[in-house]
Amino acid sequence: MASRNLWYMRSNFLFGSRCWMIRYSAEILLKSVSFRLFGVKCVNGDSEPLENEDLLNNLLTMGVDIDMAKKRQPGVFHRMVTNEQDLKMFLLSKGASKEVIASIISRYPRAITRTAESLSKRWDLWRRIMTSDLEIVNILERSPESFFRSDNNINLENNIKFLYSIGLSRKCLCRLLANAPRTFSNSLDLNKQMVEVLQEVCLSLGHNDPTDFVRKIISKNPFILIQSTKRVKANIEFLQSTFNLNKGELLHLLCGPGAGILDLSTDYAKRNYANIKEKLFSLGCTEEEVQKFVFSYPDMIFLADKKFNDKIDCLIEEKISILQIIESPRVLDTSISTLKSRIKELVHAGYNLSVSKITLLSWSQKRYQAKLKKLSS
């Protein structure tokens, strides 16, 4: 009897323990699953995203513009795990001020999701191009997305190697990183496709040095690699057909001032050119004069129709002839307010714009002031 009771007690203990162990294991499993599922986002019982209060407090303490950040990337505020403190310490160590750090996070909140290890690796890769930490900080302040948009450091490294391999100098890569940083976030294949298209264009125009051609295009237009190959091809066709260029003339244009047009929307370029023709025709210009005007300074195609027309009208009203404008197209780079103030100052100084050169209307402020002072003395 005693042995039976003893057996009964052992059975209860063993089976009870086993049930407890199964229940405990299940709880561990469920907790693991819950952490895995909700470790990235806070969720309440109704599966609605909740904001991470600790994160909000940290960002407020850091001076981040919460309203701006929420408008830009609201999903960041539902994350349980973020690295804002690591980001702050990392950027401080590179010379960024607290104000700059707050501005970076306000405009690109996803920056706080990057790990310290990833940041350090990416920074080292950028330093292969930039000569100082301060240069990188300045780019981040201006365009935080350029650094934090991707954490694919392998792709970045491959792009750097590729761009060096096609003959680009460190100075050229610096310019790319400063002006068109998305070039380095492109997939390597995309950058290769654009380079191959440019090399094909070069050979089709009879130039026997594709590497030199590509280098010239990219140095003239740092945004070329972030455009589609379709757009670039369409713009080259537009330039060739519009100005009736032979291969040599088109090659010369693309390696020079025409390179900047290649990243424009083709429809935008065509519309602006049509407006230029219409406006100049209305002032008595011939087709040949219009082509000479635009071909000598293709940047005119960047001017939207109203801005172009208003500047032409401003100059014509001041007794400056259209032929003078055609001979000095760079004056249209100057804002209308600057044109008006300079014309007024020059007339007051006794300078006759109707019969004199008008190029000084587009001079730098320092050079212009020196000329004005000389005229007034």
C-alpha positions in Angstrom: 0.0 0.0 0.0 2.8 2.4 0.9 4.6 1.5 -2.2 1.5 2.1 -4.3 1.1 5.6 -2.7 4.7 6.3 -3.3 4.3 5.3 -7.0 1.2 7.5 -7.2 3.1 10.5 -5.8 6.0 9.9 -8.1 3.6 9.8 -11.1 1.9 13.0 -10.1 5.2 14.7 -9.6 6.6 13.5 -12.9 3.5 14.2 -15.0 2.8 17.5 -13.2 6.4 18.5 -13.8 6.2 17.5 -17.4 3.0 19.6 -17.9 4.6 22.5 -16.1 7.7 22.2 -18.3 5.6 22.0 -21.5 3.6 25.1 -20.4 6.8 27.0 -19.5 8.5 26.0 -22.8 5.4 27.2 -24.6 5.5 30.5 -22.8 9.2 30.9 -23.8 8.4 30.1 -27.3 5.5 32.5 -27.5 7.5 35.2 -25.9 10.3 34.7 -28.4 7.8 34.9 -31.2 6.2 38.0 -29.7 9.6 39.7 -29.4 10.5 38.7 -33.0 7.2 40.0 -34.3 7.0 43.2 -32.3 10.6 44.0 -31.8 10.5 46.4 -34.7 7.2 48.1 -34.1 5.1 48.9 -31.0 1.6 47.5 -31.4 -1.4 47.7 -29.0 -4.1 45.1 -28.4 -6.0 46.2 -31.4 -2.9 45.9 -33.7 -2.7 49.6 -34.1 0.8 51.1 -34.2 1.8 52.9 -31.1 4.5 55.6 -30.9 7.7 54.8 -29.0 7.5 57.2 -26.0 11.2 56.8 -25.1 12.2 57.6 -28.6 10.0 60.7 -28.7 11.5 61.9 -25.4 15.1 61.2 -26.7 14.5 63.1 -29.9 12.9 66.1 -28.1 15.9 66.3 -25.8 18.2 66.3 -28.9 16.3 69.2 -30.4 14.7 67.3 -33.3 11.7 68.8 -35.0 9.2 66.0 -34.3 6.5 67.4 -36.5 8.8 67.6 -39.5 10.2 64.1 -38.8 6.7 62.5 -38.5 5.6 64.0 -41.8 8.7 62.7 -43.6 9.0 59.2 -42.2 6.3 58.4 -39.6 7.0 54.7 -39.5 10.2 55.3 -37.6 8.3 56.4 -34.5 6.7 53.0 -34.2 10.0 51.1 -33.8 11.0 49.6 -30.5 14.7 49.5 -31.4 16.4 52.7 -32.6 19.9 54.0 -32.5 19.5 57.7 -32.0 22.1 57.9 -29.2 24.7 55.9 -31.1 24.1 58.2 -34.1 24.5 61.3 -32.0 27.8 60.1 -30.5 29.1 59.0 -33.9 28.3 62.3 -35.6 29.7 64.3 -32.7 32.9 62.4 -33.0 33.1 63.4 -36.6 32.7 67.1 -35.9 29.0 67.6 -36.4 27.3 70.1 -34.0 24.2 69.1 -32.0 22.2 71.5 -34.1 23.3 69.8 -37.3 22.5 66.4 -35.9 19.0 67.5 -34.9 18.5 68.9 -38.4 19.7 65.7 -40.0 17.3 63.5 -38.0 14.4 66.0 -38.5 14.7 65.8 -42.3 15.7 62.1 -42.5 14.5 60.3 -39.4 15.5 56.9 -40.8 19.0 57.8 -40.0 18.4 56.6 -36.4 17.9 53.1 -37.6 21.5 52.7 -38.8 23.8 50.7 -36.6 27.1 52.1 -35.3 29.0 49.4 -37.3 27.2 50.3 -40.5 27.8 54.0 -40.0 31.5 53.5 -39.4 31.9 51.3 -42.4 30.0 53.7 -44.7 32.0 56.7 -43.3 35.3 55.0 -44.1 34.1 54.4 -47.7 33.2 58.0 -48.1 36.6 59.0 -46.8 38.1 57.2 -49.7 36.7 60.1 -51.7 36.4 63.1 -49.4 39.5 64.5 -47.9 38.1 65.3 -44.4 35.3 64.5 -42.0 34.0 68.0 -42.2 33.4 67.7 -45.9 31.1 64.7 -45.3 29.4 66.5 -42.4 28.6 69.4 -44.8 27.1 67.1 -47.3 25.0 65.4 -44.6 23.8 68.7 -43.4 22.7 69.7 -46.9 21.4 66.2 -48.0 21.1 63.7 -45.2 19.4 61.2 -47.5 22.6 60.9 -49.5 24.3 59.1 -46.7 21.5 57.4 -44.8 19.2 56.3 -47.7 21.0 53.0 -48.0 23.0 50.8 -45.7 24.3 48.6 -48.5 28.0 49.3 -48.0 29.1 46.5 -50.4 27.2 48.3 -53.3 28.8 51.6 -52.3 32.2 50.1 -52.3 31.7 48.4 -55.7 30.4 51.7 -57.2 33.5 53.6 -56.0 35.8 50.9 -57.5 33.9 51.0 -60.8 33.9 54.8 -61.1 37.7 54.9 -60.4 38.1 52.1 -63.0 36.5 54.2 -65.8 39.1 56.9 -65.3 37.3 59.4 -63.0 39.6 61.3 -60.7 39.1 61.6 -57.0 38.2 65.3 -57.6 35.4 64.2 -59.9 34.1 61.6 -57.4 34.1 64.3 -54.8 31.9 66.4 -57.1 29.6 63.5 -57.7 29.3 62.8 -54.0 28.7 66.4 -53.2 26.2 67.1 -56.0 24.7 63.8 -57.0 25.2 61.4 -54.1 22.5 59.1 -55.3 25.0 57.9 -57.9 26.6 55.8 -55.2 23.3 54.3 -54.1 22.4 53.2 -57.6 22.9 49.6 -58.2 26.3 48.9 -59.8 24.5 47.5 -62.9 22.6 50.8 -63.4 25.8 52.8 -63.4 27.4 50.3 -65.8 24.4 50.5 -68.2 24.7 54.3 -68.4 28.5 54.2 -69.0 28.0 51.6 -71.7 25.4 53.8 -73.4 27.7 56.8 -73.4 30.5 54.7 -74.8 28.3 53.5 -77.6 27.3 57.1 -78.4 31.0 58.0 -78.5 31.9 55.3 -80.9 28.8 56.0 -83.1 30.0 59.6 -83.4 33.5 58.5 -84.6 35.4 59.2 -81.5 38.0 56.5 -80.7 38.4 57.2 -77.0 35.2 56.2 -75.1 36.9 56.5 -71.7 37.8 60.1 -72.4 34.3 60.9 -73.7 32.6 59.4 -70.6 34.9 61.3 -68.3 34.1 64.6 -70.0 30.4 64.0 -69.9 30.3 63.1 -66.2 32.7 66.0 -65.3 30.4 68.4 -67.1 27.2 66.9 -65.8 27.5 65.1 -62.4 23.8 64.2 -62.5 24.0 62.1 -65.6 24.4 58.8 -63.8 21.1 59.2 -61.9 19.1 59.6 -65.1 17.6 56.9 -67.2 19.4 55.8 -70.3 16.1 56.3 -72.2 16.1 60.0 -71.3 19.7 60.5 -72.3 19.3 58.8 -75.7 16.1 60.9 -76.3 18.0 64.2 -75.5 20.9 63.3 -77.7 18.5 62.7 -80.6 16.7 66.0 -79.8 20.0 68.0 -80.0 21.0 66.3 -83.2 17.7 66.8 -85.0 17.0 70.3 -83.7 20.3 71.8 -84.8 20.9 69.5 -87.8 24.3 68.6 -86.4 26.8 66.3 -88.1 28.7 63.8 -86.0 31.7 66.1 -85.2 29.4 69.0 -84.2 27.3 66.8 -81.9 30.4 65.3 -80.3 31.8 68.8 -79.7 28.4 69.9 -78.2 28.1 66.9 -75.9 31.6 67.2 -74.6 31.0 70.8 -73.8 27.9 72.9 -72.9 25.4 70.4 -74.3 26.3 67.8 -71.6 24.1 69.7 -69.1 21.0 69.2 -71.2 21.2 65.4 -71.1 19.5 65.0 -67.8 16.5 67.3 -68.6 13.1 66.0 -69.3 13.0 65.7 -73.1 9.5 67.2 -73.2 10.6 70.1 -71.0 13.6 70.8 -73.3 11.4 70.6 -76.5 8.8 72.9 -74.9 11.3 75.5 -73.8 13.0 75.4 -77.2 9.7 75.9 -79.0 9.0 78.9 -76.8 12.4 80.4 -77.5 11.8 80.1 -81.3 8.3 81.6 -81.0 9.6 84.6 -78.9 12.6 85.3 -81.1 10.5 84.9 -84.3 8.1 87.5 -82.9 11.1 89.9 -82.6 12.1 89.4 -86.2 14.8 86.7 -85.8 15.5 84.1 -88.4 15.7 80.4 -87.9 19.4 80.6 -88.3 19.7 83.3 -85.7 17.6 81.3 -83.2 19.8 78.2 -83.7 23.0 80.2 -83.4 21.6 81.8 -80.1 20.7 78.4 -78.5 23.7 76.5 -79.9 26.1 79.1 -78.6 24.6 78.8 -75.1 22.5 75.7 -74.7 21.7 76.6 -71.0 18.9 78.7 -72.4 16.9 75.5 -72.7 16.8 75.3 -68.9 14.7 78.6 -68.7 11.0 78.0 -68.4 8.9 79.9 -71.0 7.7 82.7 -68.6 11.1 83.4 -67.2 12.7 83.5 -70.6 10.0 85.8 -72.0 10.1 88.1 -69.0 13.8 88.6 -69.2 13.8 89.3 -73.0 11.0 91.8 -72.4 12.9 93.5 -69.6 15.9 94.0 -71.8 13.9 95.1 -74.9 12.1 97.7 -72.8 15.5 99.2 -71.8 16.3 99.8 -75.5 18.6 96.8 -75.8 18.2 95.1 -79.2 17.5 91.5 -79.7 20.7 91.2 -81.8 22.7 92.4 -78.7 21.0 89.7 -76.6 21.8 87.0 -79.3 25.4 88.1 -79.2 25.5 88.0 -75.4 23.1 85.2 -74.3 24.6 84.8 -70.8 22.8 88.0 -69.7 19.7 85.9 -69.4 21.4 84.0 -66.5 20.9 87.1 -64.4 17.7 87.6 -62.4 15.2 90.3 -63.6 15.7 92.3 -60.4 19.4 92.4 -60.9 19.1 93.3 -64.6 16.8 96.2 -63.7 19.0 97.5 -60.9 22.2 97.2 -63.0 20.6 98.9 -66.0 19.5 101.8 -63.8 23.0 102.2 -62.3 24.7 102.0 -65.7 22.4 104.5 -67.3 22.9 106.8 -64.3 26.7 106.4 -64.8 26.4 107.5 -68.4 26.8 104.0 -70.0 24.8 103.7 -73.2 23.5 100.1 -73.4 22.0 100.6 -76.8 25.4 100.9 -78.5 27.7 99.4 -75.9 28.4 95.8 -74.9 25.9 94.3 -72.5 28.0 91.5 -71.2 28.7 93.3 -68.0 25.0 92.7 -67.0 26.0 89.1 -66.4 29.4 89.7 -64.6 30.0 88.7 -61.0 29.1 91.3 -58.5 32.7 92.1 -57.6 33.7 92.6 -61.2 30.6 94.6 -62.0 31.0 96.9 -59.0 34.6 97.6 -60.0 33.5 98.6 -63.5 30.6 100.7 -62.2 33.0 102.5 -59.9 35.3 103.2 -62.8 32.4 104.5 -64.9 31.2 106.8 -62.1 34.6 108.3 -61.4 
